[in-house]
Amino acid sequence: QATRSHGAIALGMSPRATLSLQRVARARAAASGRNHVRPDDLKALAESVLSHRLLLTPDAQLRGWTVTDVLAEILHGLPVPTT
């Protein structure tokens, strides 16, 4: 939802992007010997999975922002679950 409501993003995450991020995070957790995904897994993989799926607004592009910059801002602002 954060990518869809951010002012610098014209086209945010789709349901397919969410599923892709979930699958990759599960694979990373399994490769690390865990049967659960941690928030760090999602944050570490978000740029690789989402950078080609998000479209910046023309204004953000003119300001010289990149998808990586905006995605880092979004991830920094998201609260991490504690339970």
C-alpha positions in Angstrom: 0.0 0.0 0.0 2.9 2.4 0.8 4.1 2.2 -2.8 0.7 3.0 -4.2 0.1 6.1 -2.1 3.6 7.6 -2.3 3.7 10.9 -4.2 6.8 10.0 -6.3 5.4 6.7 -7.6 3.0 6.7 -10.5 2.6 2.9 -10.5 3.0 1.0 -7.3 3.3 -2.7 -6.3 0.8 -5.0 -7.9 -0.6 -8.2 -6.3 1.9 -10.2 -8.4 4.8 -8.1 -7.1 3.7 -8.9 -3.6 3.6 -12.6 -4.4 7.0 -12.5 -6.0 8.5 -10.8 -2.9 6.8 -13.3 -0.7 8.2 -16.3 -2.7 11.8 -14.9 -2.8 11.7 -14.1 0.9 10.5 -17.7 1.7 13.4 -19.1 -0.4 15.9 -16.9 1.4 14.6 -18.0 4.8 14.8 -21.7 3.7 18.3 -21.2 2.4 19.2 -19.8 5.8 17.7 -22.8 7.5 14.6 -21.1 8.9 11.0 -22.0 8.4 9.8 -18.4 8.8 10.4 -15.1 7.0 11.9 -12.2 8.9 11.2 -8.5 8.2 14.9 -8.2 7.3 14.5 -10.8 4.5 11.8 -8.6 2.9 13.8 -5.4 3.3 16.9 -7.0 1.9 15.1 -8.4 -1.2 12.7 -5.5 -1.9 15.0 -3.5 -4.2 15.9 -6.6 -6.3 12.3 -7.7 -6.7 10.5 -4.4 -7.0 12.9 -1.9 -8.7 11.7 -2.9 -12.2 8.0 -3.0 -11.2 7.6 0.5 -9.8 7.2 3.6 -12.1 8.2 7.0 -10.9 6.2 10.1 -11.7 7.7 12.5 -14.3 8.2 15.1 -11.5 10.3 12.6 -9.4 12.3 11.7 -12.5 13.0 15.4 -13.2 14.2 15.8 -9.6 16.7 13.1 -10.3 15.2 10.5 -7.9 15.5 6.8 -8.6 13.3 4.0 -7.7 16.0 2.8 -5.3 15.9 6.1 -3.5 12.1 6.1 -3.2 11.9 2.5 -2.2 14.6 3.0 0.5 12.5 6.0 1.9 9.4 3.8 2.0 11.1 0.9 3.7 12.7 3.2 6.2 9.3 4.6 7.2 7.5 1.2 7.5 7.1 -0.1 11.0 8.5 -3.6 11.7 6.2 -6.1 13.3 7.2 -7.0 16.8 5.0 -10.0 17.5 
